[in-house]
């Protein structure tokens, strides 16, 4: 067994924390696999939250969950079992995984600092492309971004289908820069000539649509389309006039301190894990005969 107070404390701390990481990594991995393989996942998610996520967003999230969950699962397993068995090999793998986390954070931080302008331009171009290639009202990434999302049924002040829910107005926008971009979208170009005179923005750009794929009254729709047609920029009753790019960038900059704090917290835990592992390795005993 580990010799000395430092090694003993390190051993039990590593076992406790890495067991939690191991379980959470397995849960995240299972969630990612479920989202990717379950054909009814969209309906299931919609039962709990009033959000109809686009399929491409769901699949992208699933791959992220699987990758991150696998890494956390392996790291937690090596850290927990390595501490239990006092295995130098497993603890070395654990230290290597934590080193990858630290180097990854440093690399990402430097890259973001150097390439921030280019990344913002790439994101802006991608968002504009989403608007230009808009072809499927009610089930696109832009529809998802533009509305005020309803997250829970039990709290808040917004009522949908006689159920109370909490809504977020983080984005509440229309288009990339503004709503006028939709007039040149693929969907608008493919409309019959008469319909093009009446359609200027999707329903998700209208204030009355507070939940994804919610129905809008004919009167609210006419008001919204009329405000878009007359290019109103302020004092609109139904039209969301703010661009999504500015709203999203504002949210990122506003919460940048939180993101940096989370990153520093993860790095601190990684450094602490490396220190505890080294302390245990230096004071381990040849307790297990098969090692």
N, C-alpha and C positions, 0 to 999 in steps of 0.2 A: 504494500500500500504506500501512498504518498507519505514522505517524511517531512516533518516541519509544519508549523502553523500556516505559512504562506502557501505551500503546496496543497495542504488539506483544504483550505478555503478556496483556492483556485479550482480544485477538483469539483467541489460541490457547486460552486457558482457556474462552472462550465456545464455540469450535468443539468442543473435547473434551467438555465437560460436556453441552452441548445435543445433541450427536450421541447420547449415551447416553440422554438424556431422550426424544429423538425415537424411538429404537428401542424403548425401554420403553413409551412411549405407544402405539406401533403394536401391540406385543405385547398390551398390556392391551385395546386396542380389538378386536383379533382374537379374544381370549379371550371378551370379552363377546358378540360376534356369534355365536361358535360355541355358547356356552351357550344363547343365545336361539333359534337356528334348528335346532340338532341335536335331533332327537326322541329320540335314544338317549343324551343327555348324562347322565341319571340313572344308567344302567347303567355308563357309562364311568367316572364319578366313583367309583362303588361298587367298581370293580375295583382302584382305587388306594388308596382309603380306605374303611373300613367305616362309612360314613355315608350314610344314605338321606335326603338333604335334601328337605324339602317343595317342591313345584313352585313355589309362590308365593315362597319364599325364593330359589330358583334364579333365577327371572325378575327379582326385585328386584335381586339381585346382578349379573345380566347388564346391566341398565339402568345401574347405578352404574359398572360397568366400562366400558361404552360411553361414558358422559358424561365420566368422568375420563380415560379413554384418549384420547378425541378432544381434550380440552383440552391434555393433556400433549403429544400428537402435534403439534398446531398450534404450541404454545409452543416446543417443541424445534426444530421445523422453522424457524420464524422466527428463533430465536436462532442456530442453526447456519448457515443460509444467509445470514442477515444479517451474521454475522461474516465468513464467507468472502468475500462480495461487498462487505463494508463498506457495506451498503445502509442509509441512514438511515431509509427507509420501513419496512423489515422489522424493524430494531432498535427503531423506535418502537412497532410492534405488539407486539414482544417485551416491551418495558418496560410497555406497557399490560396485557399478560397477567399479568405479575408483580405489577403494582399491584393487579389484581383479586384475586390470591391473598392479598396482605397485607391488603387491606381486608376480604376475606371472612373471614379468620382473626380480625381484630379484631372484626368484627360478630358472628361466632359466639361469641367469647369473652365479649363484653358481654351478648349475649342469654342465654347459658347462666348467667351470673352473676346476671342479673336474674330470669330465669324458671325457675330451677332447681327450685323447689318445684312450680310448675305442670307442668313437664315430667315430674317424677317421678310426679305424680298421674296425668297422661295415660298414662304408660307402665304404671302400676299398673292403671289402668282397662282398657287394651288387653290386658294379660296376663290379667286376670280375665275379660274377654270371650272370650279364646281358650279358657279353661277352660269357661265356660258354654256356648259354642257347639261344644264338642268332639263331633264326630260320626263321625270316621273313625280308629279305633284303628290305630296302626302307621304312619300317614302324615300326621301333623299337626305343627304347630310345637311344641306342648307335648311330644309324644313325643320330638322331636329335642332339646329343652332338658333333659328330665328324666333322660336316661340318661347314663352315663359313655361318652363317645365314644371309639371306637378309630380312631386315625389312621394308623398305619403297620404294615406286616407284618413288618419286619425287626428292630425293637428293642422293648424293654420286657419286661413280665412277665405280660401277660395273653394267654392262648391262646384263639383262636377258630378252630374248624374245623381244629385242628392247626397253625395258623399263629400265630406270635408277633406281637403288636402292642403299640403304646404307647397307653395310654388316659389321658384327662384327666378329672379329677374337679372341674372348675371349677364345674359346676352341681350335678349329682347330687341332684336335688330332685323335688318332686311338688306340682303345683298352683301357684297364685299365692301365697296365704298358707300353705296347707297342703293335705293330700290330701283333706280332707273336702269341698272345693268340688266335686269330681267327682260327688258323690252327687246334685247338682242340675243336672248338665249335660244337654244335649239328648240325648246318647247314653243316659244313665241313664234319663231320662224315657221314652224310646221303647222300652225293653226290656220284654219280657213280665214280668208280676208275679213269677213264680217266679225268673226270672233276676235281677231287681232285688234279691232277697234274698241273692244270692250275689256280685253284682258291685258293688264300691265304688270301685275305682281301676283305671286301665288297666295293662297289663303293664309299661309303661315306668316305673311307679312302684315296681316290685319290684327289689330289689338284684340278683337273679339275672340280670336283663336288662342285660348290659354292652355290648351292641352293638345298634344300631338294627334293629328287626324280628327280633331273635333269639328263638328258641323258649324257652319256660320249662316246666319240668317241672310236672306236675299237683300234686305235693307242695309245691313252692315257691309255686305260684300259690295254693293253698289257704291256706298260711301267711300269705302277703301279704294276701289278702282278709280273712282272719280278724283280722289285726292292724288293718286299716283299719276293720273292722266294730266292734271293741271300742274304737276311738278311742285306741289306744296312742300315746303321744307320746315315749317313750324306750325304750331297750333292745329295739328291734325287730330281728328277724333278717332279715326280707325287705322290710319297708316303708320307703321313703324318706319321712321325716317333715318335712324342711326345705322351706320354701316357695321357689319359684324367684325371686320378687321380691327377697327378702332376699339370696339368693345372688348374683344378677346385680348388684344395687346394691353389694354388698360387693366384688365383682370390679372394678367401675368405680372405686370409691373407692380400692381398693388400688393400682390401676394408673394413678390420675390423674396422678401425677408423671411417669410414662412418656409418657402422652398429651400432657401439657403440654410436656414436653421435645421430643417429635417436632414439635409445632406450632411451637415456638420455633426448632427446627432448620430447618424449611421456610421460616419467615419470614426467618431469617438468610440462607439461600441465595438467596431472592428479592431481598433488599436488596443482596446481593453482586452478583447478576446485573444489577441496575439500575445499580449503580456502575460495573461493568465496561463495560456498554453505553454509558453516558454518556461514559466515558473514551475509548472507541473512536470514538464519534461526533464528539467534539470534536477528535480528532487524525487523522481519516480523510483520505485523499487522493482526488482525482478520477481514480482509476486506471482505472475501467471507462468506456469511451467512451459506452456506452448510458445511463449515468445522467445 
